[in-house]
Structure formats: structure tokens, C-alpha cells
Amino acid sequence: MERPHKTLERKLLNSGYDHVIGIDEVGMGCLAGPVVVCAVKFTRAFYNKNHLELRGLKESKLLSTGQRKVFAKRLLKDEDLICAISFCFPKKIDTINIYRASREAMRTAVKRVTNSHLSVTNNLLNNQLPKLKTENSKLRTIILVDGNKKIKNLKFDQRAIVKGDQKIFAIACASIIAKVYRDKMMKRYAKRFPAYGFEQHKGYSTKVHQNALNQYGPCLIHRRSFRLSY
């Protein structure tokens, strides 16, 4: 499979955009836990680097847990990358549905990342959101979205790209950071609700998870709108 590349981002920057934002979500199909969105903003300087340490970077699903952690750490150390995380919890997902919840989280993540000119540190991987400062609103920004639909109610230019996490470097980066962040959240939930094995399946519908639901019923972080027969 072809690895994500930076061709589109470089073309967009050369055409006059000052920043490119890649955005992706993780946890859409889970039975428990939040849907998590990551938005990553790259400057022109980022794409002028070779990034030998990022060779082999792919969308999060094609990497091991260890590989994702290594790439996320390397990305977050780069001074020319700015990152923001947002999420919607099960109660909101059950209220407005998973698609609308993910789009709401996307809008929040875009707002956070476009209002910041600060690089984030590894604190993000400790589930601490960075403090944000206002950026010059005249800078031209374009958002690259994974999927076939743009994000409604955003003032920025956008491109929706089917299988974007497999093709576009910026989106692949967002998918990796979102996955690492959400996995940490689910490991913490596993300590609070040890009967469900969240540290193993991260809330997805595995046999272990379904057996636990049949035995114990749902806990506070289960999505009731994703109900199984338990």
C-alpha cells in the first residue's frame, strides 16, 4: 500500500495558503468511550524539511501501538506543527448521534488549532490540552478532512478526501495523534471500570467486550444508542 505523502500540502502552500490543517477522528464505531478528534496545523517550514525520522508513517490503523507512540512523540516535538484535540462523550453521542458528535468535535478542534501559534509539547500525550493564543486571522488556511464530506459551519477553505488518512500526510498525522490520545483515555477508564477490558479493546466491539456487557450490563461510558442485546 502506498504511504501518505506531502504532495497535496506542498501544492496548496505553493498556491498561496499559509497553513494546512489535517483533521481526523477515532472511536466512531466504538461501543464505549468518547469520539476523539485531532487537528494538526503545519507551516510552510514543516514541509521544507526532509523528516527522515518520520519515514514509515502511515494511518494509525496500519501501525502498531508502539509505532504510533513513537511517531506521535516525534511529531509533537516539531516546532512547525501545532496540534489540538477535542472530543464528545457518550452522553452527547447518544443525544445528537455519532456523526453529529464527531462533526461538533471537529469544529472545536479546528477552532482551537487556528487560534494558536504555539507549538505543543508532549503534555498533549498526557491528555493535557495546550494553552492557546490568538493568531493573525488574515493568514490563509485550508482544512483537509478525511472522508467524503466537508465540515459544515466553518469559515475556512476545505477539501474532503476519501481515504485521506491513507493518502495525505497531514491527515495521517492527525489519525495517529488522535489514536494515541484516545488509547490513553481508555486505559484510564479501564482502571475505573476493570470488568470490561477497556485496556485491551479500547471500547470496540470485540468478543471480550460483548461477553462483559452480557455479564455486567453497560457502565457509565457505554453508548446507549449503540446498544447490544445484553
Secondary structure, 3 states (H helix, E strand, C coil): CCCCECHHHHHHHHCCCCEEEEEEEECCCCCECCEEEEEEEEEHHHHCCCCHHHCCCCCHHHCCHHHHHHHHHHHHHCCCEEEEEEEECHHHHHHHCHHHHHHHHHHHHHHHHHCCCCCCCHHHHHCCCCCCCCCCCCCCEEEEEECCCCCCCCCCEEEEECCHHHHEHHHHHHHHHHHHHHHHHHHHHHHHCHHHCHHHHCCCCCHHHHHHHHHHCCCCCECHHHCCCC
